[in-house]
């Protein structure tokens, strides 16, 4: 957790929490909307200038023991891969960059056809 905390711009996070009215408030007293603001504030405050000591983690296509595959974007991935932040690229761009197989892309885009995906992967 130490590495994760150092990747957060704490002054920016504090400012966002204060703006959302979440400073000096018990988590149990928060409404669902306030908790969503809290989560958004945390995930939108990466310190873009601070590279983890081990370098940026890479997004990967993983495979489980039973053969299922999926996309994993580590929290320590470069901010461009963090689709959940305003500065992050969308999942499709990451899947294309990784050359993800159709079965993985379809997990994120249900209406996607194999032909459409193959066309997106073409250079």
Secondary structure, 3 states (H helix, E strand, C coil): CHHHHHCECHHHHHHHHHHCCCCCCCHHHCCHHHHHHHHHHHHCCECCCCCCCCCCECCEEEECCCCCEEEECCCCECHHHCCCCCCCCCHHHHHHHHCCCHHHHHHHCCCCCHHHHHHHHCC
